[in-house]
Amino acid sequence: DPLPPPLPKKQLQRAESLPEPGSSHGCHGDREPRAGSVLYSLLAAPLRHGEGAPRRDRPSWAPRKPLTKSQSLGEPLARSSPQKAPSPSLKEVTFGTADGELGQLLESPAGVCGVVLGCQEASLARLSARMQEELVGPEERQQLLEAELAGKGWAALGVLDPQPCCQSGDAWYFRVGFTFEHSQLQFAAKVPKPCCSSLGVQSSLGTHCSIQRLLGRFTDRLPRELVLPGIPGKQTQGPSREELACPAPQPVLQVLLFAEVPQQTLADFVKGSHALHRTSPGHYERLGCLLLLQLCMGLEHLRGQNVAQGDLCPENLLLVQCPCPLRSQQGQKEPLGLSLPRLLISSFFKVQEKQRPCSSSQEQDWSQGLAAPLPPAAAELNVGRLIYQILHVDVSLENILGFRSKKLPEIPSLSIYSAGLKRLATLLLHRDPHERVSIEQARGILQVLLWGPRQELFARSRKSLELLRSWLEVKRALLLLKFAENSAGARVSPGLEEWLCCQYFQRVTEHTLYQVTQVLY
């Protein structure tokens, strides 16, 4: 192209040599602002008002246009086709964010209130992700462990205890050691009982805090020192002289390896907590709500994977000690009965399968007596039955399915959670399957029972979306302040209950609260 006349060329060079409006450091070789950042939006914002673009937005090789009469010498040239600048993201805003970027945010239509609320939601999401990583472990480390354990058998593992650390309804669990990256790790070796296996399903469930995650599996003969209670030929007091002289071959079984080492089952916990329920009913029933909440969250995850629970009974629900237990100012841990364990679902089957891998004797008797499979809403019925069992009220499947002509057993009112748990059990065991609440609704009811809003909130003001929205905003702010104060005082470590609370306030909306409180209250 021919060069422009000399005079317009001089004016163009002078206009480009002048400092850009609002820029005090553009000539020191700073890096270009990243697209999508708040700073990028700040620089590109004048385009929306027709004020032109900064000099650096135009490549040096682009054809130059002569100045028009309406343009001054210090005004940068406008683009021929301006683009809309991306809006600032609150997820990147921190205490160290530059004041210039904060000023841009404060001029947005949302104002100060919108910025604060958005930052609170983003902070809760970050805290929740960190706490979840503490509970289940980093994803990269899990993948490295899976690769390291591939092809390994009993020879690469060290049996730490010949007795099972836990016996569920469908398997035995043994503590084993494994050396990984110069550190000794403890795993749980799961030895399935006869006719109880869900390996094909268990290897493709994804990561969830309430689901057993498979690290490895192999088929091998059991070590001779392992004790399998209840199996003929396996003595609990060591081999006899005849067995030492002519040892019988050990059975060949498929073994599964898990990072979580269970301490007991939910059935063991309920059986040993009668005294705790009697002396501290509020604390025990709150633990019951938290355990049921973990179960409902796990069941939601399984339904998303097109997988259902195998035998949802207390004997097949495992309890694992959390890696971040509560501790007092003296650094002492709470007694095991008072701390919240992590609940794991350990039995699965594909939804399209007709037979479940294993069932308890109670359900076997029930199925044989009625000569029919479990109803489609078995999860809701089983969770309703678990509420009674956790509260030490005996109820069987026959009572549940035959309660059309009789009332359900009464649940004594011992704490602020008793009435809500009774209401939830009634809704889960409704005689009409179409009127039963779903697992998702049960999860929401448990969250409201644990963290509100409670019924007294509506004593002065009529329940409305505006009231629930205001309550939710205040509770989020108070939750973040609680985390900050606890961190400064070093009194407690964020653990499982704090993560569950974060999950609730991070995702719940005033519309969900309105629906749940309508059903509950």
C-alpha positions as CSV (number, residue, x, y, z in Angstrom):
1,D,0.0,0.0,0.0
2,P,1.2,3.5,-0.7
3,L,2.4,5.5,2.3
4,P,0.0,8.2,3.6
5,P,0.8,11.8,3.2
6,P,3.6,13.2,5.4
7,L,1.5,15.3,7.7
8,P,-1.0,12.6,8.8
9,K,1.9,10.2,9.3
10,K,3.5,12.6,11.7
11,Q,0.3,13.1,13.6
12,L,-0.2,9.3,13.9
13,Q,3.3,8.7,15.2
14,R,2.8,11.5,17.8
15,A,-0.5,10.1,18.9
16,E,1.0,6.7,19.4
17,S,3.9,8.1,21.4
18,L,1.7,9.8,23.9
19,P,0.9,7.8,27.1
20,E,-2.4,5.9,27.1
21,P,-5.2,7.1,29.2
22,G,-5.2,5.5,32.7
23,S,-1.9,3.8,32.1
24,S,1.2,4.5,34.2
25,H,3.3,1.4,33.5
26,G,2.5,0.4,29.9
27,C,5.9,1.4,28.6
28,H,8.0,-0.7,30.9
29,G,7.7,-4.0,29.0
30,D,4.9,-5.5,31.3
31,R,3.3,-8.7,30.1
32,E,0.0,-8.6,28.3
33,P,-3.0,-9.1,30.7
34,R,-4.4,-12.5,30.5
35,A,-7.7,-12.8,28.6
36,G,-10.6,-13.6,30.9
37,S,-8.9,-11.9,34.0
38,V,-10.2,-8.9,35.8
39,L,-7.3,-6.8,34.6
40,Y,-8.0,-7.7,31.0
41,S,-11.7,-6.7,31.5
42,L,-10.5,-3.4,33.0
43,L,-8.4,-2.5,30.0
44,A,-11.0,-3.6,27.5
45,A,-13.9,-1.9,29.2
46,P,-13.7,1.4,27.3
47,L,-14.7,-0.5,24.1
48,R,-18.2,-0.8,25.4
49,H,-18.5,3.0,25.6
50,G,-16.9,3.8,22.2
51,E,-13.8,5.3,23.8
52,G,-11.3,3.3,21.7
53,A,-8.8,0.7,22.5
54,P,-5.2,0.9,23.9
55,R,-2.3,1.1,21.5
56,R,-1.0,-2.4,22.3
57,D,-4.3,-4.0,21.2
58,R,-3.4,-3.4,17.6
59,P,-0.6,-5.4,16.0
60,S,2.3,-3.4,14.6
61,W,1.8,-4.9,11.2
62,A,-1.8,-3.8,10.9
63,P,-2.7,-1.2,8.2
64,R,-2.8,2.3,9.7
65,K,-5.8,4.6,9.2
66,P,-5.4,8.3,9.1
67,L,-6.8,10.5,11.9
68,T,-10.1,12.0,11.3
69,K,-11.1,15.6,12.3
70,S,-13.0,14.4,15.3
71,Q,-10.0,12.7,16.9
72,S,-7.5,14.5,19.1
73,L,-3.8,13.8,19.1
74,G,-3.9,12.1,22.5
75,E,-6.8,9.8,21.8
76,P,-6.0,6.2,20.8
77,L,-7.4,4.8,17.6
78,A,-10.6,2.7,17.9
79,R,-10.9,-0.8,16.5
80,S,-12.8,-1.4,13.4
81,S,-14.8,-4.3,15.0
82,P,-14.7,-4.0,18.8
83,Q,-15.4,-7.2,20.8
84,K,-17.3,-7.4,24.1
85,A,-15.0,-7.8,27.1
86,P,-15.5,-10.8,29.4
87,S,-17.0,-10.1,32.8
88,P,-14.7,-10.4,35.8
89,S,-14.8,-13.8,37.6
90,L,-15.3,-13.7,41.4
91,K,-13.6,-17.1,41.7
92,E,-10.2,-15.4,41.2
93,V,-10.8,-12.6,43.7
94,T,-8.8,-12.9,46.9
95,F,-7.6,-10.6,49.7
96,G,-4.5,-9.8,47.6
97,T,-6.5,-8.7,44.5
98,A,-5.4,-5.3,43.2
99,D,-7.6,-2.3,44.2
100,G,-8.0,-1.4,40.5
101,E,-9.6,-4.7,39.8
102,L,-11.8,-4.5,43.0
103,G,-12.9,-1.0,41.8
104,Q,-14.0,-2.5,38.5
105,L,-16.0,-5.2,40.4
106,L,-17.6,-2.6,42.7
107,E,-18.9,-0.7,39.7
108,S,-20.8,-3.7,38.4
109,P,-24.6,-3.8,38.7
110,A,-24.4,-6.3,41.6
111,G,-22.6,-3.8,43.8
112,V,-20.8,-4.5,47.0
113,C,-23.4,-7.0,48.2
114,G,-23.2,-9.1,45.1
115,V,-19.4,-9.1,45.2
116,V,-19.3,-10.2,48.8
117,L,-21.8,-12.9,48.3
118,G,-20.1,-14.2,45.2
119,C,-16.7,-14.3,47.0
120,Q,-18.3,-16.2,49.9
121,E,-19.7,-18.9,47.6
122,A,-16.4,-19.2,45.8
123,S,-14.5,-19.5,49.1
124,L,-16.9,-22.2,50.3
125,A,-16.3,-24.2,47.1
126,R,-12.5,-24.0,47.5
127,L,-12.7,-25.0,51.2
128,S,-15.0,-27.9,50.3
129,A,-12.6,-29.2,47.6
130,R,-9.6,-29.0,50.0
131,M,-11.4,-30.9,52.8
132,Q,-12.6,-33.5,50.3
133,E,-9.0,-34.1,49.2
134,E,-8.0,-34.5,52.8
135,L,-10.7,-37.2,53.3
136,V,-10.3,-39.2,50.1
137,G,-6.7,-38.4,49.1
138,P,-5.4,-36.6,46.0
139,E,-6.6,-38.1,42.8
140,E,-3.1,-38.3,41.3
141,R,-1.8,-40.3,44.3
142,Q,-4.7,-42.7,44.0
143,Q,-3.9,-43.3,40.4
144,L,-0.2,-43.9,41.2
145,L,-1.2,-46.4,43.9
146,E,-3.4,-48.2,41.4
147,A,-0.6,-48.5,38.9
148,E,1.9,-49.6,41.6
149,L,-0.5,-52.3,42.9
150,A,-1.3,-53.7,39.5
151,G,-0.1,-57.3,39.3
152,K,0.8,-57.5,43.0
153,G,-0.3,-60.3,45.3
154,W,0.1,-61.5,48.8
155,A,3.9,-61.7,48.3
156,A,4.2,-57.9,48.0
157,L,1.9,-57.2,51.0
158,G,2.6,-57.7,54.7
159,V,-0.1,-59.1,56.8
160,L,-0.3,-56.8,59.9
161,D,-2.9,-58.9,61.8
162,P,-4.1,-62.5,61.1
163,Q,-7.5,-61.7,62.6
164,P,-10.0,-59.7,60.6
165,C,-10.1,-56.0,61.5
166,C,-13.8,-56.0,60.4
167,Q,-16.3,-58.6,59.3
168,S,-19.2,-57.4,57.2
169,G,-22.2,-59.3,55.9
170,D,-20.4,-60.2,52.7
171,A,-16.6,-60.1,53.4
172,W,-13.7,-60.2,55.8
173,Y,-11.3,-57.3,56.0
174,F,-7.6,-57.7,56.9
175,R,-5.0,-55.0,57.6
176,V,-2.0,-55.2,55.3
177,G,1.1,-53.1,54.8
178,F,2.6,-51.9,51.5
179,T,5.7,-49.8,50.9
180,F,5.1,-46.9,48.6
181,E,7.5,-44.0,48.0
182,H,9.7,-44.9,51.0
183,S,6.7,-44.9,53.4
184,Q,4.7,-47.7,54.9
185,L,1.0,-47.6,54.0
186,Q,-1.9,-49.5,55.5
187,F,-4.6,-51.0,53.2
188,A,-7.6,-53.2,53.7
189,A,-7.6,-56.5,52.0
190,K,-11.2,-57.6,51.3
191,V,-11.8,-61.3,51.1
192,P,-15.4,-61.8,49.8
193,K,-17.5,-64.5,51.4
194,P,-18.8,-67.3,49.1
195,C,-21.5,-66.1,46.6
196,C,-20.8,-62.5,47.5
197,S,-18.9,-60.6,44.8
198,S,-19.4,-57.3,43.0
199,L,-15.9,-56.8,41.5
200,G,-17.0,-55.9,38.0
201,V,-19.2,-53.1,39.4
202,Q,-16.9,-51.9,42.1
203,S,-14.0,-51.1,39.7
204,S,-16.0,-48.5,37.8
205,L,-17.8,-46.4,40.4
206,G,-15.6,-43.3,40.4
207,T,-14.5,-41.4,43.5
208,H,-16.9,-40.6,46.3
209,C,-16.5,-40.1,50.0
210,S,-19.2,-42.7,50.9
211,I,-18.2,-45.3,48.3
212,Q,-15.4,-47.9,48.7
213,R,-12.7,-47.2,46.1
214,L,-10.9,-50.1,44.6
215,L,-7.1,-49.8,44.4
216,G,-6.2,-53.2,43.2
217,R,-7.3,-56.9,43.0
218,F,-5.7,-60.2,42.5
219,T,-6.4,-63.9,42.7
220,D,-4.2,-66.0,45.0
221,R,-4.2,-68.6,47.7
222,L,-4.8,-67.1,51.1
223,P,-1.8,-66.9,53.5
224,R,-1.9,-69.8,56.0
225,E,-1.9,-67.4,59.0
226,L,-5.1,-65.6,58.0
227,V,-8.2,-66.6,60.1
228,L,-11.6,-66.7,58.4
229,P,-14.2,-66.9,61.2
230,G,-17.2,-69.2,60.3
231,I,-15.4,-71.2,57.6
232,P,-15.1,-74.9,58.2
233,G,-11.6,-76.1,58.5
234,K,-10.3,-72.7,59.6
235,Q,-9.3,-72.9,63.2
236,T,-9.0,-69.8,65.4
237,Q,-6.4,-71.3,67.7
238,G,-3.7,-72.3,65.3
239,P,-3.1,-75.5,63.3
240,S,-2.9,-78.9,65.0
241,R,0.1,-81.3,64.7
242,E,-1.7,-83.3,62.0
243,E,-2.3,-80.1,60.0
244,L,1.3,-79.1,60.4
245,A,2.4,-82.5,59.1
246,C,-0.1,-82.6,56.2
247,P,-1.2,-79.1,55.6
248,A,-4.4,-78.8,53.6
249,P,-4.3,-76.5,50.5
250,Q,-5.5,-73.0,51.1
251,P,-8.5,-71.8,49.0
252,V,-7.8,-69.6,46.0
253,L,-9.9,-66.5,46.3
254,Q,-10.1,-63.1,44.6
255,V,-8.9,-60.3,46.9
256,L,-9.7,-56.6,46.7
257,L,-7.5,-53.8,48.1
258,F,-8.8,-50.5,49.5
259,A,-7.2,-47.5,51.1
260,E,-9.9,-47.3,53.8
261,V,-9.4,-49.7,56.7
262,P,-12.8,-50.3,58.3
263,Q,-12.9,-50.5,62.1
264,Q,-16.5,-51.8,62.4
265,T,-19.8,-52.0,60.7
266,L,-22.9,-49.8,61.4
267,A,-24.4,-52.8,63.1
268,D,-21.5,-53.0,65.5
269,F,-21.8,-49.2,66.1
270,V,-25.5,-49.4,66.9
271,K,-25.1,-52.5,69.1
272,G,-22.4,-50.8,71.2
273,S,-24.1,-47.4,71.5
274,H,-27.1,-48.1,73.8
275,A,-25.4,-46.4,76.7
276,L,-24.4,-43.4,74.6
277,H,-27.9,-43.0,73.3
278,R,-29.2,-43.1,76.9
279,T,-26.8,-40.7,78.4
280,S,-26.2,-38.3,75.5
281,P,-29.3,-38.6,73.3
282,G,-28.8,-35.3,71.5
283,H,-25.2,-36.1,70.5
284,Y,-26.0,-39.7,69.5
285,E,-29.0,-38.8,67.4
286,R,-26.9,-36.0,65.7
287,L,-24.4,-38.7,64.8
288,G,-27.2,-40.8,63.4
289,C,-28.3,-37.9,61.2
290,L,-24.8,-37.4,59.9
291,L,-24.4,-41.2,59.2
292,L,-27.7,-41.3,57.3
293,L,-26.7,-38.2,55.4
294,Q,-23.5,-39.8,54.2
295,L,-25.5,-42.9,53.1
296,C,-28.0,-40.8,51.1
297,M,-25.2,-38.9,49.4
298,G,-23.6,-42.2,48.4
299,L,-26.8,-43.6,47.1
300,E,-27.3,-40.5,44.9
301,H,-23.8,-41.1,43.5
302,L,-24.6,-44.7,42.7
303,R,-27.8,-43.9,40.9
304,G,-25.8,-41.5,38.7
305,Q,-23.6,-44.4,37.8
306,N,-26.5,-46.7,37.0
307,V,-25.6,-48.8,40.0
308,A,-27.7,-49.8,43.0
309,Q,-26.7,-50.9,46.5
310,G,-26.4,-54.6,47.0
311,D,-27.6,-55.4,50.5
312,L,-28.4,-52.1,52.3
313,C,-28.2,-53.5,55.8
314,P,-26.2,-52.3,58.8
315,E,-23.9,-55.3,58.5
316,N,-22.7,-54.1,55.0
317,L,-22.2,-50.4,55.9
318,L,-18.6,-49.9,57.0
319,L,-17.3,-47.2,59.4
320,V,-13.8,-45.8,59.0
321,Q,-12.0,-43.4,61.3
322,C,-11.5,-40.0,59.6
323,P,-7.9,-38.8,59.0
324,C,-8.7,-35.4,60.6
325,P,-10.4,-36.2,63.9
326,L,-11.5,-33.4,66.2
327,R,-9.0,-32.4,68.9
328,S,-9.2,-30.2,71.9
329,Q,-6.8,-27.5,72.9
330,Q,-4.6,-30.1,74.6
331,G,-4.4,-32.1,71.4
332,Q,-6.4,-35.0,72.8
333,K,-8.7,-36.9,70.5
334,E,-12.3,-37.4,71.4
335,P,-13.4,-40.9,72.5
336,L,-14.3,-43.2,69.6
337,G,-18.0,-43.3,70.5
338,L,-18.3,-39.5,70.3
339,S,-16.4,-38.9,67.0
340,L,-18.1,-39.0,63.6
341,P,-16.8,-41.9,61.5
342,R,-16.9,-42.0,57.7
343,L,-19.6,-44.3,56.3
344,L,-18.8,-46.5,53.3
345,I,-21.2,-48.5,51.1
346,S,-19.5,-51.8,50.2
347,S,-22.1,-53.9,48.3
348,F,-23.2,-53.1,44.7
349,F,-24.9,-54.5,41.7
350,K,-26.0,-53.2,38.3
351,V,-29.5,-51.9,38.1
352,Q,-30.5,-54.2,35.2
353,E,-29.4,-57.3,37.2
354,K,-32.2,-59.4,38.8
355,Q,-30.3,-61.0,41.6
356,R,-28.3,-59.2,44.2
357,P,-24.9,-60.5,45.2
358,C,-25.8,-61.3,48.8
359,S,-28.6,-60.6,51.3
360,S,-29.0,-60.8,55.0
361,S,-30.8,-63.7,56.6
362,Q,-33.7,-61.4,57.5
363,E,-34.2,-60.4,53.9
364,Q,-33.7,-64.0,52.7
365,D,-36.6,-65.2,54.9
366,W,-38.7,-62.3,53.8
367,S,-38.1,-62.9,50.1
368,Q,-38.7,-66.7,50.4
369,G,-41.9,-66.1,52.3
370,L,-43.4,-63.7,49.7
371,A,-41.8,-65.3,46.7
372,A,-41.1,-61.9,45.1
373,P,-38.1,-59.7,44.5
374,L,-37.5,-56.5,46.4
375,P,-39.7,-53.6,45.4
376,P,-38.3,-50.9,43.1
377,A,-38.0,-48.4,45.9
378,A,-35.9,-50.7,48.1
379,A,-33.4,-47.9,48.9
380,E,-36.1,-45.7,50.4
381,L,-37.6,-48.6,52.4
382,N,-34.2,-49.6,53.7
383,V,-33.1,-46.1,54.7
384,G,-36.4,-45.8,56.5
385,R,-35.8,-49.0,58.3
386,L,-32.2,-47.9,59.2
387,I,-33.6,-44.9,61.0
388,Y,-35.5,-47.2,63.4
389,Q,-32.4,-49.4,63.8
390,I,-30.1,-46.5,64.6
391,L,-32.6,-45.2,67.2
392,H,-32.7,-48.7,68.7
393,V,-36.3,-49.3,67.7
394,D,-36.7,-52.8,66.3
395,V,-38.5,-53.0,63.0
396,S,-38.3,-55.7,60.3
397,L,-39.0,-55.7,56.6
398,E,-42.2,-57.7,57.3
399,N,-43.4,-54.9,59.6
400,I,-42.5,-52.3,57.0
401,L,-44.4,-53.9,54.1
402,G,-47.3,-55.0,56.3
403,F,-47.8,-51.7,58.1
404,R,-50.9,-50.8,55.9
405,S,-53.1,-52.3,58.6
406,K,-51.0,-51.3,61.6
407,K,-49.0,-48.3,62.8
408,L,-45.2,-48.1,62.7
409,P,-43.5,-48.4,66.0
410,E,-43.2,-45.2,68.0
411,I,-39.9,-43.3,68.2
412,P,-39.4,-41.8,71.6
413,S,-38.7,-38.0,71.7
414,L,-35.3,-37.8,73.3
415,S,-33.7,-34.8,71.5
416,I,-34.3,-32.0,69.0
417,Y,-33.6,-34.5,66.2
418,S,-36.2,-37.2,67.3
419,A,-39.3,-35.6,65.8
420,G,-37.5,-34.9,62.5
421,L,-36.2,-38.4,62.2
422,K,-39.6,-39.8,63.0
423,R,-41.1,-37.6,60.3
424,L,-38.5,-38.7,57.8
425,A,-39.0,-42.4,58.5
426,T,-42.7,-41.9,58.0
427,L,-42.2,-40.2,54.7
428,L,-39.7,-42.9,53.5
429,L,-42.1,-45.7,54.5
430,H,-45.3,-44.2,53.1
431,R,-47.8,-46.9,52.1
432,D,-48.2,-45.3,48.7
433,P,-44.8,-45.6,46.7
434,H,-45.7,-42.5,44.8
435,E,-46.0,-40.5,48.0
436,R,-42.7,-41.6,49.4
437,V,-39.9,-39.0,49.5
438,S,-36.9,-39.9,47.3
439,I,-33.3,-40.3,48.5
440,E,-32.5,-36.8,47.2
441,Q,-35.4,-35.4,49.3
442,A,-34.3,-37.4,52.3
443,R,-30.8,-35.9,52.0
444,G,-32.3,-32.4,52.0
445,I,-34.4,-33.1,55.1
446,L,-31.4,-34.5,57.0
447,Q,-29.4,-31.4,56.1
448,V,-32.1,-29.1,57.3
449,L,-32.4,-31.1,60.6
450,L,-28.6,-30.7,61.1
451,W,-28.0,-27.1,60.1
452,G,-31.4,-25.4,59.7
453,P,-33.4,-23.5,59.1
454,R,-35.4,-24.6,62.2
455,Q,-39.0,-24.1,62.7
456,E,-38.5,-21.2,65.1
457,L,-37.2,-19.0,62.2
458,F,-40.8,-18.8,61.0
459,A,-42.3,-17.9,64.3
460,R,-42.0,-14.1,63.8
461,S,-42.0,-13.9,60.0
462,R,-44.0,-15.7,57.4
463,K,-41.9,-18.1,55.4
464,S,-40.9,-16.7,52.1
465,L,-38.2,-17.0,49.5
466,E,-36.8,-13.6,50.6
467,L,-36.6,-14.7,54.3
468,L,-34.8,-17.9,53.3
469,R,-32.4,-16.1,51.0
470,S,-31.5,-13.7,53.7
471,W,-31.0,-16.6,56.2
472,L,-28.8,-18.4,53.8
473,E,-26.6,-15.4,53.1
474,V,-26.1,-14.8,56.8
475,K,-25.3,-18.4,57.6
476,R,-22.7,-18.6,54.8
477,A,-21.0,-15.6,56.2
478,L,-21.1,-17.0,59.8
479,L,-19.8,-20.3,58.6
480,L,-16.7,-18.7,57.0
481,L,-16.1,-16.7,60.1
482,K,-16.3,-19.8,62.2
483,F,-13.6,-21.5,60.0
484,A,-11.4,-18.4,60.3
485,E,-11.7,-18.2,64.1
486,N,-11.1,-22.0,64.6
487,S,-8.0,-21.8,62.3
488,A,-6.6,-18.8,64.2
489,G,-7.2,-20.5,67.6
490,A,-5.9,-23.9,66.3
491,R,-8.7,-25.6,68.4
492,V,-10.1,-27.9,65.8
493,S,-9.2,-29.3,62.4
494,P,-11.8,-29.2,59.6
495,G,-13.0,-32.8,59.3
496,L,-15.9,-34.8,57.9
497,E,-18.7,-32.9,59.6
498,E,-17.3,-29.5,58.4
499,W,-17.0,-30.9,54.9
500,L,-20.6,-32.1,54.9
501,C,-21.7,-28.6,56.2
502,C,-19.7,-26.9,53.4
503,Q,-21.4,-29.1,50.8
504,Y,-24.8,-28.1,52.1
505,F,-24.3,-24.3,52.2
506,Q,-22.3,-24.3,48.9
507,R,-25.1,-25.9,46.9
508,V,-28.5,-25.2,48.6
509,T,-30.8,-22.5,47.3
510,E,-33.7,-20.7,48.9
511,H,-36.1,-22.6,46.6
512,T,-34.8,-25.9,47.8
513,L,-35.1,-24.8,51.4
514,Y,-38.7,-23.7,50.8
515,Q,-39.7,-27.1,49.4
516,V,-37.8,-29.1,52.1
517,T,-39.2,-27.1,55.0
518,Q,-42.7,-27.5,53.5
519,V,-42.4,-31.3,53.7
520,L,-40.6,-31.4,57.0
521,Y,-42.6,-28.8,59.0
